[in-house]
Each structure stands twice: as structure tokens, then as C-alpha cells.
Amino acid sequence: MKTYELVVPCHFGLEAVTKREIYDLGYEIVRVEDGRITFEGDEEAICRANIFLRTAERVLLQVGRFHATTFDELFEGIKALPWENYIPKDGKFWVTKASSIKSKLFSPSDIQSIAKKAMVERLKQYYDVNWFEETGASYPVRIFLLKDEVMVTLDTSGDSLHKRGYRLLTSKAPLTETLAAALIMLTPWHKDRILVDPFCGSGTFPIEAAMIAANIAPGMNRSFTAENWTNLIPKQLWYDTVEEAQDMIDTDIETDIQGYDLDGDVVKAARENAKRAGVEQLIHFQQRPVAELHHPKKYGFIITNPPYGERLEDKADLPELYTQIGEVYNALDSWSLYMITSYEEAERYIGRKADKNRKIYNGMLKTYFYQFMGPKPPKRKQ
């Protein structure tokens, strides 16, 4: 099998989590950059990365890298890449996205049109045609410029990998599934520990936790662009990978995962989402305010995404809300609290400083992941 460099974009600040996932799948890391990891893998790795990675945004196949400060250099650099190794004669190809940071070439639309022209020139010479029908499979190209270094990739995923297929209904300020999974994996939570999300919204934290607990691969119930690249990846590899994923599922586990929300319709939607994800029996959803959160057991986890007060009229309610979160948390014996919010006064009203705090971008919004760590439970006697 051929070996490729596969590039996996992930959330800024959470590269270590994605890196660990790739290692766990058995692949060698080539480089780690801000917001992306590159690793080596074959055709099977493309299937497995798309189906198994919980924290990656998409899986890109790197076609090449080169330096360019002028549009001529960009054109020649793209034309020099071996496109015929990837795109068949009837392939549909276009530059779906170009981004540029700290580079002399900064116009995405110009980069896109010049790159397409260069690809056409190369493939015209190779296939000895003047016109491409583009009636076959889709080969979307993504180009990234950073400090005049150009990275050219093919997008194997299509829709972003956070689209697992279970979330049809979302609440007002949804957290992407990939970010929720990464934040859970950043904590020491384990499936035999209690997890409560008192602001569960569409249920993303509880559902992702339940999928981790039951070992359900996040990409099992969706399709990917590269499934149609039969010139590069035999269809059988996709079937084999899904079969591998199915063999690993274990829903006969005991869990204590709970999701609360004040809004009954939101709770109903969360239940529907959990059902589609195949984990409804592992989560207890309830319409309930945060003030009513209490639990007799010790060493539990609150992992949550409370309201940020993005609308001005909601800002006034935040001191009282975060004071309530603090009071509820203080009353829980030996629990840990992990919370993502953009509210800068969160620690003040919770009433204590977080043990750790990470800056994380949720879309374009700067947020903080506050980590209030409880004691570790005593080791069980063997």
C-alpha cells in the first residue's frame, strides 16, 4: 500500500489530545503545528482516521508543500504536483478553500482560481484533452499558506467530522461534537465515574461521553468524500473499517451520565439526539435547574458549557448563575468541575480560582476551560 502524509486539523490548544488519538490508532506523527497534526498512513489509515478520530475536524491528504511569494510561483508550484496520481480523467476538482496567514499572497479567491488553472494545465497535458467533463467523483482541494509556505491537500472527509449525524436539533450556543469530545478527553474522567452536565443543551457532552464509554466510533453513521475515490481506496477498506468499529462497541456497560436543562423542549431534543447516537440507555436526561444538582456519591465530574451571556440582556443574570454553580459545586463532596465559558468573571462568582485554565477558541469566540480538580478516588484493592 502507498504511504501518504495525512493532515488533521483540530482545535487550537487541543493538539495534544488529537496527537494521542493518532498514536492510539497506531500511526507515526510527522509534525505538530498550531491547530493541526500531520501523520503517515496508507489507504486504510484514511478510512480509520475518518471513522475513529473523535477530536479531528477533517482528514486531509497532502499532495505537496512548496514556497511561493508570487502568483507565478504559486501557479508553477501547483502545476508541478503529480495530480494525475490522485484525480482520474472524469474527476470533479475545485479549490473549496484557501486560507492565508502572514503570507505575501493573501487573496483567497485569487489563490483558488490560479490553483485550479494550474491543475487543469497539468491534467490536460497528462490526459491529452482540452476539456474535462468532471462527471465523476469529487476531489475537493484545500490550500493553506503560512509565512509563504504553501500546503496543498485533498479533503477526504467532505462535511466536517464534527457532523456525526446524531445532532439534528441544537440549542442556542452549541458546542461542536469534536470540541466536546476533546474537552472530555482532556479531563481524567473515566466511564466508571459519574458525569453530570447541568446545562446540557442538545446533549453534546453527555452523548460524546457515552460514545467514549461504549467505544462507539464517531464516524460510523456518516459518509465521506473519499468513499468514492475508488482509484485510490478500495471500497472494501471502508467496509472493513466499519466492521472493525462495530466489533469494538460495548453498550452493556454500567454508566452514570446525566444531563439537565431548564428547557423541557431542549431536554426532549437531547434525548432524540442520544437515541440517534445509539446511547440513549446510557444517559439520564432531566428537566432541572442547576440549583437542584446534588448527588450522594463522591468523586464525580461536572463537565459543562454554561450560558456565556452573549446577548446583552442575558449578561445581567450571569453573576447569580455562576454564584449558583459555585454553591452547588462546593456542596458536592470531592467532585471535579470542568467548565468552558467566555465569561471573564466566572472564577470570581464561583468563589475560587481554577486549578488550571486553558484559553480555547470555540469558533471565533475566545473561551476559557476552567478546571477545578477534586481529589483522586482511593485505589481499589485488587
LUMFIGU-436102 format. One line per field, with one value per residue (C-alpha): y, x, z; residue in three letters. Coordinates in nm, 2 decimals. Example, Ala and Ser with C-alpha at 12.3 -4.5 7.8 and 13.67 -1.06 7.14 Angstrom:
2
v (-0.45; -0.11) .
u (1.23; 1.37) .
w (0.78; 0.71) .
r (Ala; Ser) .
% end
This chain:
382
v (0.00; 0.36; 0.58; 0.93; 1.23; 1.29; 1.63; 1.65; 2.00; 2.02; 2.28; 2.53; 2.44; 2.08; 1.94; 1.71; 1.53; 1.47; 1.36; 1.10; 0.97; 0.93; 0.74; 0.52; 0.43; 0.32; 0.59; 0.78; 1.16; 1.36; 1.71; 1.91; 2.27; 2.51; 2.36; 2.06; 1.73; 1.55; 1.18; 0.90; 0.64; 0.43; 0.40; 0.21; 0.50; 0.74; 0.52; 0.46; 0.83; 0.95; 0.68; 0.67; 1.01; 1.20; 1.53; 1.59; 1.84; 1.66; 1.43; 1.59; 1.41; 1.62; 1.65; 1.87; 2.17; 2.45; 2.81; 3.09; 3.47; 3.55; 3.42; 3.28; 3.08; 2.95; 2.85; 2.67; 2.50; 2.37; 2.26; 2.07; 1.84; 1.49; 1.55; 1.25; 1.02; 1.14; 1.27; 1.05; 1.18; 1.22; 1.36; 1.67; 1.90; 2.25; 2.45; 2.45; 2.67; 2.87; 3.04; 3.27; 3.38; 3.61; 3.55; 3.78; 3.61; 3.67; 3.68; 3.35; 3.39; 3.46; 3.17; 2.95; 3.04; 3.03; 2.69; 2.55; 2.68; 2.52; 2.18; 2.20; 2.27; 1.97; 1.73; 1.85; 1.75; 1.42; 1.31; 1.48; 1.65; 2.02; 1.99; 1.80; 1.67; 1.64; 1.39; 1.15; 1.15; 1.48; 1.58; 1.90; 2.08; 2.28; 2.52; 2.67; 2.95; 3.02; 3.26; 3.20; 2.82; 2.66; 2.33; 2.17; 1.90; 1.69; 1.67; 1.31; 1.39; 1.62; 1.75; 1.84; 1.54; 1.71; 1.63; 1.28; 1.26; 1.24; 1.61; 1.73; 1.98; 2.21; 2.46; 2.83; 2.81; 2.46; 2.32; 2.12; 1.74; 1.74; 2.01; 1.84; 1.51; 1.68; 1.86; 1.54; 1.36; 1.64; 1.55; 1.24; 1.13; 0.75; 0.56; 0.42; 0.77; 0.99; 1.27; 1.54; 1.83; 2.07; 2.29; 2.00; 2.18; 1.95; 1.69; 1.70; 1.65; 1.35; 1.20; 1.22; 1.08; 0.79; 0.72; 0.72; 0.49; 0.24; 0.26; 0.38; 0.53; 0.88; 0.84; 0.51; 0.65; 0.90; 0.91; 1.06; 1.22; 0.97; 0.67; 0.74; 0.76; 0.40; 0.49; 0.54; 0.35; 0.01; 0.02; -0.29; -0.09; 0.13; -0.18; -0.35; -0.03; 0.00; -0.37; -0.31; -0.03; -0.24; -0.52; -0.27; -0.14; -0.24; -0.09; -0.34; -0.12; 0.05; 0.43; 0.72; 1.00; 1.27; 1.58; 1.86; 2.16; 2.42; 2.39; 2.08; 2.10; 2.11; 1.80; 1.63; 1.72; 1.59; 1.26; 1.23; 1.31; 1.04; 0.79; 0.86; 0.82; 0.48; 0.58; 0.68; 0.39; 0.52; 0.87; 1.01; 1.34; 1.56; 1.90; 2.06; 2.38; 2.39; 2.48; 2.13; 1.95; 1.72; 1.36; 1.13; 0.97; 1.11; 1.17; 1.28; 1.52; 1.82; 1.89; 2.17; 2.46; 2.71; 3.03; 3.30; 3.59; 3.66; 3.88; 4.20; 4.13; 3.80; 3.95; 4.08; 3.72; 3.58; 3.68; 3.50; 3.20; 3.15; 3.20; 2.92; 2.69; 2.77; 2.69; 2.36; 2.26; 2.34; 2.12; 1.81; 1.62; 1.56; 1.63; 1.80; 2.08; 2.14; 2.43; 2.61; 2.97; 3.31; 3.48; 3.65; 3.68; 3.31; 3.24; 3.54; 3.43; 3.06; 3.17; 3.02; 3.01; 2.73; 2.48; 2.51; 2.73; 2.70; 2.95; 2.78; 2.92; 2.80; 2.91; 3.27; 3.31; 3.32; 3.10; 2.95; 2.59; 2.62; 2.31; 2.28; 1.94; 1.73; 1.46; 1.13; 0.84; 0.58; 0.29; -0.01; -0.32; -0.59) .
u (0.00; 0.11; 0.20; 0.07; 0.12; -0.23; -0.30; -0.56; -0.69; -0.80; -0.89; -0.62; -0.48; -0.60; -0.34; -0.20; -0.54; -0.56; -0.20; -0.27; -0.57; -0.35; -0.08; -0.35; -0.46; -0.11; 0.03; 0.36; 0.33; 0.54; 0.48; 0.27; 0.17; -0.08; -0.42; -0.31; -0.12; 0.05; 0.10; 0.19; -0.05; -0.18; -0.52; -0.66; -0.54; -0.76; -1.06; -0.97; -0.88; -1.22; -1.42; -1.23; -1.09; -1.31; -1.13; -1.02; -1.21; -1.13; -0.87; -0.66; -0.43; -0.12; -0.04; 0.26; 0.43; 0.64; 0.74; 0.56; 0.56; 0.42; 0.12; 0.37; 0.54; 0.20; 0.10; 0.42; 0.43; 0.08; 0.14; 0.45; 0.24; 0.15; -0.23; -0.27; -0.18; -0.49; -0.75; -0.89; -0.98; -1.35; -1.28; -1.46; -1.20; -1.20; -1.04; -1.30; -1.10; -0.78; -0.65; -0.35; -0.17; 0.13; 0.19; 0.25; -0.03; -0.34; -0.65; -0.83; -1.03; -0.72; -0.53; -0.83; -0.86; -0.49; -0.46; -0.75; -0.59; -0.26; -0.43; -0.61; -0.29; -0.11; -0.40; -0.46; -0.10; -0.13; -0.47; -0.42; -0.76; -0.87; -1.18; -1.27; -1.63; -1.59; -1.88; -1.70; -1.62; -1.54; -1.19; -1.21; -0.88; -0.78; -0.48; -0.31; -0.05; 0.16; 0.46; 0.48; 0.48; 0.20; 0.04; -0.18; -0.43; -0.72; -1.01; -1.10; -1.38; -1.63; -1.85; -1.65; -1.60; -1.79; -2.11; -2.15; -2.51; -2.68; -2.75; -3.04; -3.16; -2.92; -2.97; -2.87; -2.50; -2.40; -2.05; -1.92; -1.90; -1.52; -1.46; -1.68; -1.50; -1.16; -1.25; -1.38; -1.06; -0.86; -1.01; -0.93; -1.30; -1.34; -1.66; -1.69; -1.71; -2.02; -2.05; -2.32; -2.38; -2.63; -2.65; -2.67; -2.85; -2.86; -2.68; -2.34; -2.12; -2.33; -2.36; -1.99; -1.90; -2.14; -1.99; -1.65; -1.77; -1.93; -1.64; -1.87; -1.66; -1.78; -1.78; -1.97; -2.30; -2.20; -2.04; -1.71; -1.60; -1.31; -1.55; -1.59; -1.22; -1.21; -0.89; -0.71; -0.90; -1.08; -1.44; -1.37; -1.14; -1.43; -1.65; -1.37; -1.31; -1.68; -1.68; -1.37; -1.56; -1.88; -1.67; -1.54; -1.88; -1.99; -2.32; -2.37; -2.18; -2.29; -2.26; -2.38; -2.40; -2.66; -2.78; -3.00; -3.15; -3.42; -3.59; -3.81; -3.81; -3.43; -3.42; -3.65; -3.42; -3.12; -3.29; -3.37; -3.00; -2.88; -3.12; -2.97; -2.62; -2.72; -2.66; -3.00; -2.99; -2.66; -2.77; -3.03; -3.17; -3.39; -3.56; -3.40; -3.23; -2.86; -2.96; -3.11; -2.79; -2.69; -2.56; -2.49; -2.18; -1.82; -1.56; -1.80; -1.74; -1.94; -1.84; -2.04; -2.09; -2.30; -2.45; -2.20; -2.44; -2.36; -2.67; -2.65; -2.99; -2.86; -2.53; -2.71; -2.81; -2.46; -2.33; -2.63; -2.60; -2.22; -2.27; -2.53; -2.28; -2.02; -2.26; -2.38; -2.02; -1.90; -2.18; -2.06; -1.81; -1.48; -1.61; -1.43; -1.57; -1.47; -1.64; -1.60; -1.72; -1.63; -1.75; -1.43; -1.58; -1.65; -1.39; -1.49; -1.86; -1.78; -1.58; -1.24; -0.96; -0.94; -0.65; -0.59; -0.73; -0.69; -0.77; -0.97; -1.14; -1.49; -1.54; -1.43; -1.52; -1.24; -1.34; -1.17; -1.17; -1.17; -1.06; -1.14; -0.99; -1.12; -0.92; -0.85; -1.06; -0.86; -0.72; -0.94; -0.79; -0.71) .
w (0.00; -0.07; 0.22; 0.24; 0.47; 0.63; 0.78; 1.06; 1.16; 1.52; 1.78; 1.87; 2.21; 2.20; 1.97; 2.24; 2.26; 1.88; 1.88; 2.15; 1.95; 1.64; 1.84; 1.98; 1.63; 1.57; 1.34; 1.34; 1.39; 1.13; 1.27; 1.52; 1.43; 1.57; 1.51; 1.30; 1.32; 1.03; 1.04; 0.80; 0.69; 0.40; 0.23; 0.53; 0.76; 0.56; 0.64; 1.00; 1.08; 0.94; 1.13; 1.46; 1.54; 1.79; 1.80; 1.44; 1.22; 0.89; 0.73; 0.45; 0.21; 0.15; -0.22; -0.17; 0.00; -0.15; -0.11; -0.30; -0.28; -0.62; -0.82; -1.08; -0.82; -0.69; -1.04; -1.12; -0.77; -0.81; -1.17; -1.07; -0.83; -0.96; -0.98; -1.22; -0.92; -0.74; -0.99; -1.26; -1.61; -1.52; -1.16; -1.04; -0.89; -0.74; -0.47; -0.20; 0.04; 0.05; 0.36; 0.41; 0.73; 0.73; 0.36; 0.06; -0.13; 0.07; -0.16; -0.12; -0.44; -0.65; -0.49; -0.57; -0.94; -1.01; -0.84; -1.04; -1.37; -1.28; -1.20; -1.53; -1.72; -1.56; -1.62; -1.98; -2.06; -1.89; -2.02; -2.36; -2.35; -2.38; -2.17; -1.86; -1.82; -1.44; -1.42; -1.18; -0.80; -0.62; -0.53; -0.32; -0.27; 0.03; 0.02; 0.33; 0.32; 0.63; 0.61; 0.23; 0.27; 0.06; 0.17; -0.09; 0.02; -0.09; 0.15; 0.22; 0.47; 0.30; 0.57; 0.88; 1.11; 1.39; 1.19; 1.34; 1.22; 1.55; 1.62; 1.41; 1.68; 1.85; 2.14; 2.13; 2.19; 2.07; 2.12; 1.83; 1.89; 1.82; 2.08; 2.34; 2.29; 2.31; 2.64; 2.79; 2.69; 2.85; 3.19; 3.39; 3.36; 3.31; 3.22; 3.58; 3.72; 3.75; 3.49; 3.51; 3.27; 3.43; 3.11; 2.86; 2.58; 2.28; 2.49; 2.33; 2.64; 2.78; 2.43; 2.35; 2.69; 2.64; 2.30; 2.45; 2.73; 2.49; 2.24; 1.96; 1.67; 1.59; 1.21; 1.19; 1.07; 0.81; 0.47; 0.35; 0.02; -0.03; -0.02; -0.40; -0.47; -0.59; -0.79; -0.46; -0.19; -0.25; -0.13; 0.08; 0.31; 0.42; 0.49; 0.68; 0.89; 0.98; 1.07; 1.29; 1.46; 1.51; 1.68; 1.94; 2.06; 2.41; 2.52; 2.80; 3.04; 3.36; 3.34; 3.55; 3.29; 3.34; 3.15; 3.29; 3.13; 3.23; 2.90; 2.86; 2.48; 2.48; 2.70; 2.46; 2.17; 2.36; 2.42; 2.05; 1.97; 2.21; 2.05; 1.71; 1.85; 2.00; 2.36; 2.50; 2.75; 2.89; 2.98; 3.22; 3.09; 3.31; 3.31; 3.61; 3.72; 3.82; 4.18; 4.22; 4.13; 4.42; 4.43; 4.72; 4.56; 4.57; 4.31; 4.03; 3.75; 3.63; 3.27; 3.12; 2.88; 3.08; 2.93; 2.84; 2.82; 2.46; 2.44; 2.64; 2.81; 2.95; 3.09; 3.40; 3.50; 3.49; 3.85; 4.01; 3.78; 3.83; 4.21; 4.20; 4.01; 4.28; 4.57; 4.40; 4.34; 4.69; 4.83; 4.63; 4.82; 4.64; 4.29; 4.00; 3.78; 3.42; 3.25; 2.92; 2.91; 2.77; 3.09; 3.23; 3.58; 3.62; 3.89; 4.09; 4.12; 4.16; 4.46; 4.39; 4.15; 3.90; 3.94; 3.56; 3.29; 2.92; 2.65; 2.37; 2.07; 2.02; 1.66; 1.66; 2.03; 2.28; 2.58; 2.88; 3.00; 3.38; 3.56; 3.93; 4.03; 4.31; 4.49; 4.32; 4.45; 4.65; 4.45; 4.46; 4.63; 4.37) .
r (Met; Lys; Thr; Tyr; Glu; Leu; Val; Val; Pro; Cys; His; Phe; Gly; Leu; Glu; Ala; Val; Thr; Lys; Arg; Glu; Ile; Tyr; Asp; Leu; Gly; Tyr; Glu; Ile; Val; Arg; Val; Glu; Asp; Gly; Arg; Ile; Thr; Phe; Glu; Gly; Asp; Glu; Glu; Ala; Ile; Cys; Arg; Ala; Asn; Ile; Phe; Leu; Arg; Thr; Ala; Glu; Arg; Val; Leu; Leu; Gln; Val; Gly; Arg; Phe; His; Ala; Thr; Thr; Phe; Asp; Glu; Leu; Phe; Glu; Gly; Ile; Lys; Ala; Leu; Pro; Trp; Glu; Asn; Tyr; Ile; Pro; Lys; Asp; Gly; Lys; Phe; Trp; Val; Thr; Lys; Ala; Ser; Ser; Ile; Lys; Ser; Lys; Leu; Phe; Ser; Pro; Ser; Asp; Ile; Gln; Ser; Ile; Ala; Lys; Lys; Ala; Met; Val; Glu; Arg; Leu; Lys; Gln; Tyr; Tyr; Asp; Val; Asn; Trp; Phe; Glu; Glu; Thr; Gly; Ala; Ser; Tyr; Pro; Val; Arg; Ile; Phe; Leu; Leu; Lys; Asp; Glu; Val; Met; Val; Thr; Leu; Asp; Thr; Ser; Gly; Asp; Ser; Leu; His; Lys; Arg; Gly; Tyr; Arg; Leu; Leu; Thr; Ser; Lys; Ala; Pro; Leu; Thr; Glu; Thr; Leu; Ala; Ala; Ala; Leu; Ile; Met; Leu; Thr; Pro; Trp; His; Lys; Asp; Arg; Ile; Leu; Val; Asp; Pro; Phe; Cys; Gly; Ser; Gly; Thr; Phe; Pro; Ile; Glu; Ala; Ala; Met; Ile; Ala; Ala; Asn; Ile; Ala; Pro; Gly; Met; Asn; Arg; Ser; Phe; Thr; Ala; Glu; Asn; Trp; Thr; Asn; Leu; Ile; Pro; Lys; Gln; Leu; Trp; Tyr; Asp; Thr; Val; Glu; Glu; Ala; Gln; Asp; Met; Ile; Asp; Thr; Asp; Ile; Glu; Thr; Asp; Ile; Gln; Gly; Tyr; Asp; Leu; Asp; Gly; Asp; Val; Val; Lys; Ala; Ala; Arg; Glu; Asn; Ala; Lys; Arg; Ala; Gly; Val; Glu; Gln; Leu; Ile; His; Phe; Gln; Gln; Arg; Pro; Val; Ala; Glu; Leu; His; His; Pro; Lys; Lys; Tyr; Gly; Phe; Ile; Ile; Thr; Asn; Pro; Pro; Tyr; Gly; Glu; Arg; Leu; Glu; Asp; Lys; Ala; Asp; Leu; Pro; Glu; Leu; Tyr; Thr; Gln; Ile; Gly; Glu; Val; Tyr; Asn; Ala; Leu; Asp; Ser; Trp; Ser; Leu; Tyr; Met; Ile; Thr; Ser; Tyr; Glu; Glu; Ala; Glu; Arg; Tyr; Ile; Gly; Arg; Lys; Ala; Asp; Lys; Asn; Arg; Lys; Ile; Tyr; Asn; Gly; Met; Leu; Lys; Thr; Tyr; Phe; Tyr; Gln; Phe; Met; Gly; Pro; Lys; Pro; Pro; Lys; Arg; Lys; Gln) .
% end
